[in-house]
Amino acid sequence: CEVLLLYLNKDLFKDQNGEVSKLVELSLKKGMKPVLVYEQDAVKGKCEFTTLYNQTPDVVKACGIFNELAIPMYPMPAYRTMSLYLLVQKMSDICSST
């Protein structure tokens, strides 16, 4: 099973050479299932979704990167633990359905 785990924060697609967007595009075109984790802690890079969406290259958007809901990663420890549980569960569900 191949899953693309993508950590959505303010710096996701800001690498100088565009390597992240190339990797994401290639992975999606190969049929990897994306699992999105959306940071909610400002210290760790939280940004508004519109900012993230506007920074995402059009070619990546066209591949359907935002077709699935993202799992929010909240700053409170108990909520963050639950987010990690949901992340593992989603990855497990994807792998068990293939």
Disulfide bonds with the S-S distance in Angstrom:
Cys1-Cys95 2.06
